[in-house]
Each structure stands twice: as C-alpha cells, then as structure tokens.
Amino acid sequence: MRNEFREAILKLFLLVALSLFLSLTAHAATDDVKAIALAKQNACLGCHALDKKIVGPSFQAVAKKYANDPSAIVFLKNKIIKGGSGSWGVVPMPANPKLSDADVSLLTSWILRGAPSAN
C-alpha cells in the first residue's frame, strides 16, 4: 500500500512538472511570435537578421556577446530606445523612443535568448 501511494505521488508530481514545462514553452513561443512581429513592425529586420550581419549585428551575435553580462538587459533596452553607435561599428542605430517599456523588454529578452524563430 505504501509503495502504491509513493507511485501515485510520483506520477502526480511528474504530471504537474510536465504541465508546467509545456505551459512555459507555450508562453515563450507566444512571446517569440510577438517579438518577431515587433521587430518587423519597427524595421529592426532592415538592419538585423536572426543569424547573419546585415547593417548591424545578427540578433544571435548580440545574444552571444552579452550572454554573461548581468547589465545586458538594461544596456540593450537603453540602446533600443535611444539608439547610438560604437558597440558594433560606426553605423548608428536609430532610436525607437515610441516603443513601450513592455515592448522594449519583450524585444530585449527575445534578443538575449538568441532570437528564437518560434516555429
């Protein structure tokens, strides 16, 4: 009887863990779709690609460069809002002051995760 109880608890735990994992995965995929749409709407993809340099660095190169930088979120949010140059060369990145903080946070998070394409 005691072993059956342990098995039932273990199965319940695994079911809850799997449900949580699937929920988080679905949420991340939804955020990826929103971030890609924002990048398209705000002309980010005119200068940046997911995996290759265009005018600016690829989003994956940005993620790699800032992977271990604890201040990366704040730095990149500021760079998206205010624009600037010097981090990747002389070509300036235009400012995006009209983006909401929520949109900038979503874009920054997506970029730092390597800009997954949400297939």
C-alpha positions as CSV (number, residue, x, y, z in Angstrom):
1,M,0.0,0.0,0.0
2,R,2.8,2.4,0.9
3,N,4.6,1.8,-2.5
4,E,1.3,2.4,-4.4
5,F,1.0,5.7,-2.5
6,R,4.6,6.7,-3.5
7,E,3.9,5.8,-7.1
8,A,0.8,7.8,-7.2
9,I,2.6,10.8,-5.7
10,L,5.5,10.4,-8.1
11,K,3.1,10.2,-11.1
12,L,1.2,13.3,-9.9
13,F,4.5,15.2,-9.4
14,L,5.7,14.3,-12.9
15,L,2.3,15.3,-14.4
16,V,2.5,18.7,-12.7
17,A,6.1,19.2,-13.8
18,L,5.3,18.3,-17.4
19,S,2.3,20.6,-17.4
20,L,4.4,23.5,-16.1
21,F,7.1,22.8,-18.7
22,L,4.6,22.8,-21.5
23,S,3.0,25.9,-20.2
24,L,6.3,27.8,-20.1
25,T,7.2,26.6,-23.5
26,A,3.9,27.7,-25.0
27,H,4.3,31.1,-23.2
28,A,7.9,31.5,-24.6
29,A,6.7,30.6,-28.1
30,T,3.9,33.2,-27.8
31,D,6.5,35.8,-26.7
32,D,8.7,34.9,-29.6
33,V,5.9,35.5,-32.1
34,K,5.1,38.8,-30.5
35,A,8.8,39.8,-30.6
36,I,9.3,38.9,-34.2
37,A,6.2,40.9,-35.1
38,L,7.5,43.9,-33.1
39,A,10.9,43.6,-34.9
40,K,9.1,43.6,-38.3
41,Q,6.8,46.5,-37.4
42,N,9.7,48.7,-36.2
43,A,12.0,48.0,-39.1
44,C,14.6,46.2,-36.9
45,L,14.9,43.5,-39.6
46,G,16.1,46.1,-42.1
47,C,19.4,46.2,-40.3
48,H,19.5,43.0,-38.2
49,A,18.8,39.4,-39.1
50,L,18.4,36.4,-36.8
51,D,21.7,34.7,-37.8
52,K,23.8,37.0,-40.0
53,K,25.1,40.5,-40.1
54,I,23.3,43.0,-42.4
55,V,24.0,46.6,-41.4
56,G,24.0,45.8,-37.7
57,P,24.9,42.5,-36.0
58,S,22.7,39.5,-36.1
59,F,20.5,39.0,-33.0
60,Q,22.3,35.8,-32.3
61,A,25.6,37.6,-32.3
62,V,24.2,40.2,-29.8
63,A,23.0,37.3,-27.6
64,K,26.4,35.7,-27.7
65,K,28.3,38.9,-26.9
66,Y,26.1,39.8,-23.9
67,A,25.5,36.2,-22.6
68,N,27.4,36.6,-19.4
69,D,26.8,40.3,-18.8
70,P,24.4,41.0,-15.9
71,S,23.8,44.6,-17.1
72,A,22.9,43.5,-20.7
73,I,19.2,43.9,-20.2
74,V,19.4,47.5,-19.1
75,F,22.1,48.3,-21.7
76,L,20.2,46.8,-24.6
77,K,16.9,48.4,-23.6
78,N,18.6,51.7,-23.5
79,K,20.3,51.1,-26.9
80,I,16.9,50.2,-28.4
81,I,15.2,53.3,-27.0
82,K,18.0,55.9,-27.5
83,G,19.9,54.3,-30.4
84,G,23.6,55.1,-30.8
85,S,26.8,53.8,-32.3
86,G,30.1,52.4,-31.2
87,S,29.1,49.0,-29.9
88,W,29.4,47.3,-33.3
89,G,31.0,49.8,-35.5
90,V,30.4,53.3,-36.8
91,V,26.9,53.0,-38.4
92,P,24.4,54.4,-35.9
93,M,21.4,52.5,-34.7
94,P,18.3,54.8,-34.9
95,A,16.4,55.5,-31.7
96,N,13.0,53.9,-31.0
97,P,11.5,56.2,-28.4
98,K,7.9,55.4,-29.2
99,L,8.2,51.8,-28.1
100,S,6.5,51.0,-24.8
101,D,8.6,49.7,-21.9
102,A,6.8,46.3,-22.2
103,D,7.7,46.1,-25.9
104,V,11.3,47.0,-25.4
105,S,11.5,44.4,-22.6
106,L,10.0,41.8,-24.8
107,L,12.4,42.6,-27.7
108,T,15.4,42.6,-25.3
109,S,14.5,39.3,-23.7
110,W,14.0,37.7,-27.1
111,I,17.3,39.0,-28.5
112,L,19.2,37.9,-25.4
113,R,17.7,34.4,-25.9
114,G,19.2,34.3,-29.4
115,A,16.0,35.5,-31.2
116,P,14.3,32.1,-31.5
117,S,12.0,32.0,-34.5
118,A,9.0,30.3,-32.8
119,N,8.5,27.6,-35.5
